[in-house]
């Protein structure tokens, strides 16, 4: 496989649509604001557990929030 798969996300869009600040979302899912910022900027991929907690908090599916 020549092409590297890079996981991207729609976190910022869904977060803003649901009215969450970065800090509020971080508290809701039990992480830090810095982690949310890093995910928003596609600089960090969350663990499977954190990804699922984000989906639950934002009321969306994994496929809606994350993509290649």
C-alpha positions in Angstrom: 0.0 0.0 0.0 1.7 3.2 -1.2 -0.7 5.6 0.4 -0.6 6.3 4.1 -4.1 6.3 5.7 -4.6 9.4 7.9 -7.6 9.4 10.2 -9.4 12.8 9.9 -12.4 14.1 11.9 -15.3 16.4 11.9 -15.0 17.1 15.7 -14.9 20.9 15.5 -18.0 21.0 13.3 -20.1 18.6 15.5 -18.8 20.2 18.7 -19.9 23.7 17.5 -23.3 22.4 16.2 -24.0 20.9 19.6 -22.9 24.1 21.4 -20.0 22.7 23.3 -16.9 24.7 24.0 -13.6 22.8 23.9 -13.5 22.9 27.7 -17.1 21.7 28.1 -16.6 18.8 25.8 -13.4 17.9 27.5 -15.1 17.7 30.9 -18.0 15.7 29.5 -15.7 13.0 28.1 -13.1 13.1 30.9 -10.1 14.5 29.1 -8.3 17.9 28.8 -9.0 20.9 26.7 -5.6 20.4 25.1 -6.6 17.0 23.9 -9.8 18.3 22.3 -7.7 21.1 20.7 -5.3 18.5 19.3 -8.1 16.4 17.9 -9.8 19.5 16.4 -6.6 20.3 14.5 -6.1 16.7 13.4 -2.8 16.6 15.3 -3.9 13.7 17.6 -6.0 10.6 17.1 -8.0 9.6 20.2 -8.0 6.1 21.7 -11.0 3.9 20.7 -12.6 4.6 24.1 -12.2 8.4 23.8 -13.5 8.3 20.2 -16.6 6.4 21.3 -17.2 8.8 24.3 -17.0 11.8 21.9 -19.5 10.1 19.6 -21.9 9.6 22.5 -21.4 13.1 23.8 -22.0 14.6 20.3 -24.8 12.2 19.4 -23.3 10.9 16.2 -21.8 7.8 14.8 -18.1 7.0 14.6 -18.4 7.2 10.8 -19.9 10.6 11.0 -17.2 11.9 13.3 -14.1 10.2 11.9 -13.1 9.4 8.3 -10.1 8.6 6.0 
